[in-house]
């Protein structure tokens, strides 16, 4: 598979060493889409009913627990997309009915609810998941059942599956551009802080490989369990390390405690900036803009993106959920994933999983973030990388972006310094 990497613009305005996997899914992870050795079950029986006027889809998000701060609004954007599609005539003339489930911020619950949605509710596709632990717990369920999951969140890469479409960024569309940006800004040392699970540990393994190849010193690396609220020790270590910047892969409401402690310790964006890859507009509100103003984020979408498609998306979202409700990258990626599924089903002329997978390559959508296109080889999509600055109004403004959409390279095959990282 050839991988083409878009040239990054230069118009800047200003893991533990081992890949971690959830035990029960270890053997199912990392299979490349279309590989003969993939653990898919192409012949698995489906109970999806297309004989009537409606077809069911699943929405599976954490509506409770530590990840609810991020995932409730993802569920809301999935609902908005389905309502828009239904108002426009549905998919292949059928109205879409949502079956919503709560993953409760627990990977095992995500796997159980995925099994229910596929086997009992008979949905044609499932939209959701956030943490890589939740995705890896669900992956064997979708492969064994030969069902479809549309996963909307940026993640650590090094994975592809015939049964998952990844509509958030993979590493070369978010983390690598963020590191390139920091390098261009003269950063020569980093401190790594993350939650203790798959994504932060694997992301940091990639970051350390990049750092070694680019003369950047890693001055420290700390992890804390999801949901942790005590960051006094970690923040003190960050302060005394005196790195040029912090790379933050914390997830969920732990970010609230981290940034409040960061501010209390006298640290700020001017003296030691933090680049976060899991904080979007929704989380800024929970943290408090005064605690995070001036800090940086790496995403592919912000509410402030200037495009007709985004204007329509923001207006529709606020009209449904309230003027004080911001939009964010994972929400936009989830919204986009529903429209990509619709476009793929209509290209295939079928709701059947094998037909949808066969038709997926090259399917596009004029998304709020810009035009996105499915890569049929790895089931990721093209995305524009954006570095943003958090400002006092609680919104994030682009200070740098890539020169067009970047082709997905989940296994980092186009980077010499990443050789050996994937284990494939």
C-alpha positions in Angstrom: 0.0 0.0 0.0 1.5 3.3 -1.0 1.1 6.2 1.4 1.2 9.7 0.1 1.8 12.4 2.7 0.6 15.9 2.1 3.2 18.7 2.4 2.7 20.5 5.7 2.3 24.3 5.4 4.9 26.5 7.0 2.7 29.4 7.7 2.8 29.2 11.5 1.4 32.2 13.3 3.4 32.0 16.1 4.5 4.9 25.3 5.9 2.8 28.0 8.1 1.0 25.6 5.6 -1.7 24.8 2.3 -1.4 22.9 -0.4 -2.0 25.5 -3.6 -3.9 24.6 -6.6 -5.0 26.6 -6.0 -8.6 27.5 -9.1 -10.2 26.0 -8.6 -8.5 22.7 -4.9 -8.8 22.2 -5.0 -11.4 19.5 -7.6 -9.5 17.5 -5.9 -6.1 17.4 -3.7 -4.8 14.7 -5.0 -6.8 11.7 -4.8 -4.7 8.6 -8.0 -4.2 6.6 -8.1 -6.6 3.8 -5.3 -8.8 5.0 -5.8 -12.5 4.4 -4.9 -13.2 8.0 -7.5 -10.8 9.4 -9.9 -12.2 12.0 -13.0 -11.0 10.2 -16.0 -13.3 9.8 -17.3 -12.4 6.4 -19.8 -15.2 6.4 -21.3 -14.2 9.8 -25.1 -14.1 9.7 -26.8 -10.7 10.0 -30.2 -10.0 11.5 -30.4 -6.5 10.0 -34.0 -6.0 8.7 -34.3 -3.9 5.6 -37.8 -5.0 4.6 -39.6 -2.1 6.2 -39.5 1.7 6.0 -36.8 2.0 8.7 -33.3 0.7 9.4 -31.7 0.8 12.8 -28.2 2.1 13.7 -26.5 2.1 17.0 -25.1 5.0 19.0 -22.6 3.7 21.7 -21.1 6.4 23.9 -20.2 7.0 27.5 -23.2 8.7 28.9 -21.9 8.2 32.5 -18.5 7.8 34.1 -15.3 9.8 33.7 -15.6 10.0 29.9 -19.1 11.4 29.9 -17.7 15.0 29.8 -16.5 14.2 26.3 -18.9 11.6 24.9 -22.4 12.9 25.6 -22.0 15.6 23.0 -20.7 13.0 20.5 -24.0 11.2 20.9 -25.8 14.5 20.3 -23.9 15.1 17.0 -24.7 11.5 15.8 -28.4 12.3 16.6 -28.2 15.6 14.6 -26.7 13.8 11.6 -29.4 11.1 11.6 -32.1 13.7 11.8 -30.7 15.7 8.9 -30.4 12.6 6.8 -34.0 11.5 7.6 -35.3 15.0 6.8 -33.5 14.7 3.4 -35.3 11.4 2.6 -33.2 8.9 4.6 -30.8 6.3 3.2 -31.9 4.3 0.2 -35.4 5.7 0.9 -35.5 4.3 4.4 -35.7 6.4 7.6 -32.9 5.7 10.2 -33.8 4.8 13.7 -31.2 5.2 16.5 -30.7 2.7 19.3 -28.6 4.5 21.9 -26.5 2.7 24.5 -24.3 3.8 27.4 -20.7 2.4 27.4 -20.3 3.8 30.9 -16.6 4.6 30.4 -15.8 0.9 30.8 -14.3 -1.1 27.9 -16.1 -4.3 29.0 -19.4 -2.5 28.9 -18.7 -1.2 25.4 -18.1 -4.8 24.3 -21.3 -6.0 25.9 -23.4 -3.2 24.5 -21.8 -3.7 21.0 -22.8 -7.3 21.1 -26.4 -6.3 22.1 -26.7 -3.7 19.3 -25.5 -6.1 16.7 -27.1 -9.3 17.9 -30.3 -8.2 19.5 -31.1 -4.8 18.1 -29.9 -5.8 14.6 -28.4 -2.4 13.7 -26.8 -1.8 10.3 -23.9 0.1 11.8 -22.7 1.4 15.1 -21.3 4.9 15.7 -19.2 5.6 18.8 -16.5 4.7 21.2 -13.8 7.2 22.5 -10.9 5.6 24.4 -8.7 3.2 22.6 -9.4 0.7 25.3 -13.1 0.9 24.4 -12.3 0.5 20.7 -10.0 -2.5 21.3 -12.6 -4.1 23.5 -15.2 -3.7 20.7 -13.0 -4.7 17.8 -13.3 -8.5 18.1 -17.0 -8.2 18.5 -17.4 -6.4 15.2 -15.0 -8.7 13.4 -16.6 -11.9 14.8 -20.0 -10.6 13.9 -18.9 -9.0 10.6 -20.6 -5.7 11.6 -19.5 -2.1 11.1 -18.2 0.4 13.7 -17.6 4.0 12.9 -15.0 5.3 15.4 -14.9 9.1 15.6 -11.9 10.0 17.8 -8.2 10.6 17.1 -6.1 7.7 18.3 -2.6 6.3 18.4 -2.7 4.5 15.0 -0.9 1.2 14.4 -4.3 -0.5 13.7 -6.8 -1.1 10.9 -9.7 -3.4 10.6 -12.1 -4.4 7.8 -15.0 -3.8 10.2 -14.0 -0.4 11.5 -14.0 3.0 9.8 -11.7 5.5 11.7 -13.1 9.0 11.1 -10.9 10.7 13.7 -7.2 11.4 13.1 -4.5 8.8 13.0 -1.0 9.7 14.2 0.3 11.3 11.0 -2.7 13.6 10.9 -2.4 14.9 14.5 0.5 14.0 16.7 3.2 14.1 14.0 2.1 17.5 12.8 1.9 18.8 16.4 5.5 17.6 16.9 6.6 19.2 13.6 5.0 22.5 14.8 6.7 22.4 18.1 10.1 21.7 16.4 9.5 24.7 14.1 8.8 26.8 17.2 12.2 25.9 18.6 11.1 23.3 21.2 14.0 21.1 22.2 12.6 19.3 25.2 9.3 17.8 26.2 7.6 16.4 29.3 5.0 13.7 28.6 1.8 13.4 30.7 -1.0 11.0 30.0 -3.7 8.7 31.2 -2.7 5.1 31.9 -4.1 3.2 29.0 -3.5 2.3 25.4 -3.7 5.6 23.6 -1.3 7.7 25.7 1.2 5.0 26.2 1.4 4.1 22.5 1.3 7.8 21.4 4.2 8.5 23.7 6.1 5.6 22.3 5.7 7.3 18.9 6.6 10.7 20.3 9.8 9.3 21.8 10.8 7.8 18.5 10.2 11.1 16.8 12.1 13.0 19.5 15.1 10.7 19.2 15.3 11.3 15.5 14.8 15.1 15.8 17.1 16.0 18.6 14.3 16.6 21.2 15.0 15.6 24.8 12.3 13.8 26.8 12.6 15.2 30.4 10.0 13.1 32.0 7.0 10.7 31.4 4.1 10.2 33.8 0.8 8.4 33.7 -2.2 8.4 35.9 -5.4 6.3 35.9 -8.4 7.5 34.0 -10.5 9.7 36.3 -7.6 10.7 38.5 -7.9 14.1 40.2 -4.7 14.4 42.2 -2.0 16.0 40.1 0.1 17.8 42.7 3.0 15.4 42.4 3.0 15.2 38.6 2.7 19.0 38.2 5.6 19.5 40.6 7.7 17.1 38.6 6.8 19.0 35.4 7.7 22.3 37.0 11.1 21.2 38.2 11.9 19.4 34.9 11.8 22.8 33.2 11.0 21.4 29.7 10.2 23.7 26.8 6.7 22.2 26.5 4.4 19.5 27.8 2.7 17.0 25.5 -0.6 16.1 27.1 -2.5 12.8 26.4 -4.7 12.9 29.4 -8.3 12.0 28.7 -11.7 12.8 30.3 -12.2 14.8 33.4 -8.7 14.3 34.6 -7.8 17.3 32.4 -9.9 19.5 34.7 -7.8 18.6 37.7 -4.5 18.7 35.8 -4.9 22.2 34.4 -6.3 23.7 37.6 -3.2 22.3 39.4 -1.0 23.6 36.6 -2.3 27.1 37.1 -2.1 26.9 40.9 1.6 25.9 40.5 2.2 29.1 38.7 2.8 27.5 35.3 1.3 29.1 32.2 1.3 28.9 28.4 3.9 31.6 28.0 6.6 29.9 30.1 5.8 26.2 29.5 3.0 25.6 27.0 1.0 22.4 27.0 -0.1 20.8 23.7 -3.2 18.6 24.3 -4.6 16.1 21.8 -7.8 15.2 23.8 -9.1 18.6 24.9 -11.7 20.2 22.7 -14.2 23.1 23.2 -16.5 21.0 25.4 -13.6 20.1 27.8 -12.4 23.8 27.9 -15.8 24.7 29.5 -15.3 22.1 32.2 -11.7 23.1 32.9 -12.5 26.8 32.9 -11.0 29.0 30.2 -9.1 31.0 32.8 -7.1 27.8 33.6 -6.2 27.0 30.1 -6.1 30.2 28.1 -3.2 30.4 25.7 -2.5 26.6 25.7 -2.4 24.7 22.5 -4.3 21.8 21.0 -3.8 19.6 18.0 -7.0 18.5 16.1 -8.5 18.6 12.7 -11.6 20.7 13.4 -12.5 23.7 15.6 -15.8 25.5 15.9 -14.0 28.6 14.5 -13.2 26.9 11.2 -14.3 29.3 8.5 -16.3 27.4 5.8 -19.9 27.4 4.7 -20.3 23.7 5.7 -19.1 24.5 9.2 -21.3 27.6 9.5 -24.3 25.3 8.7 -23.1 22.6 11.1 -22.6 25.0 14.0 -25.9 26.8 13.4 -27.8 23.5 13.3 -26.1 22.1 16.4 -26.8 25.2 18.5 -30.4 25.4 17.2 -31.0 21.9 18.5 -28.9 21.9 21.7 -28.5 25.5 22.8 -26.5 28.6 21.8 -24.1 28.0 24.7 -23.2 24.5 23.4 -19.9 24.5 21.4 -19.0 22.1 18.7 -15.7 20.1 18.8 -13.5 17.8 16.8 -14.8 14.4 18.0 -18.4 15.6 17.6 -17.7 16.8 14.0 -15.9 13.5 13.2 -19.0 11.5 14.5 -21.3 13.7 12.5 -19.1 13.2 9.5 -19.1 9.4 10.0 -22.9 9.2 9.8 -22.8 11.1 6.5 -19.9 8.9 5.2 -21.9 5.8 6.0 -24.9 7.2 4.2 -22.9 8.1 1.1 -21.2 4.6 1.1 -24.4 2.7 1.5 -25.9 4.7 -1.4 -22.8 4.1 -3.5 -23.1 0.4 -2.7 -26.9 0.3 -3.2 -27.0 -1.9 -0.2 -26.9 -2.0 3.7 -24.9 -5.3 3.6 -21.6 -5.0 5.4 -19.5 -6.6 2.6 -21.1 -4.4 0.0 -20.5 -1.3 2.1 -16.8 -2.2 2.6 -16.4 -3.0 -1.1 -17.8 0.4 -2.1 -16.0 2.5 0.6 -12.8 3.5 -1.3 -13.0 7.1 -2.5 -16.3 8.0 -0.9 -16.2 11.7 0.1 -18.2 14.1 2.2 -18.0 17.9 2.3 -17.5 18.0 6.1 -17.4 21.0 8.4 -13.6 20.4 8.7 -13.2 20.3 4.9 -13.5 17.6 2.3 -12.8 14.1 3.6 -12.2 10.9 1.6 -12.2 7.3 2.7 -9.1 5.2 2.0 -10.4 1.8 1.2 -7.1 0.1 2.0 -6.9 1.1 5.7 -10.4 2.5 6.4 -9.2 5.9 7.6 -10.0 9.2 6.0 -8.1 12.2 4.8 -7.9 15.1 7.3 -6.4 18.6 7.6 -4.2 19.0 10.6 -4.7 22.1 12.7 -2.9 23.5 15.7 -5.2 25.7 17.8 -4.8 28.2 20.6 -7.4 28.3 23.5 -8.6 31.8 24.2 -10.5 33.5 26.9 -13.9 33.1 25.2 -13.6 29.3 25.5 -13.1 28.7 21.8 -10.0 27.4 20.0 -8.5 29.3 17.1 -6.3 27.9 14.3 -2.7 29.2 14.5 -1.3 26.7 12.0 -2.7 24.2 9.5 -1.5 21.7 7.0 -1.5 22.5 3.3 -4.6 20.6 2.5 -5.8 17.2 3.7 -3.2 14.6 4.8 -3.6 11.0 3.5 -3.9 8.6 6.4 -0.8 6.6 7.3 -1.8 4.6 10.4 1.3 2.4 10.4 3.6 5.4 9.8 5.1 3.6 6.9 6.3 6.9 5.3 8.6 7.8 8.3 12.0 6.2 8.6 12.2 7.0 12.3 9.0 4.9 12.9 10.3 1.7 11.5 9.6 -1.2 13.9 6.9 0.7 15.9 3.9 -1.2 14.5 5.0 -4.7 15.1 3.5 -5.7 11.7 
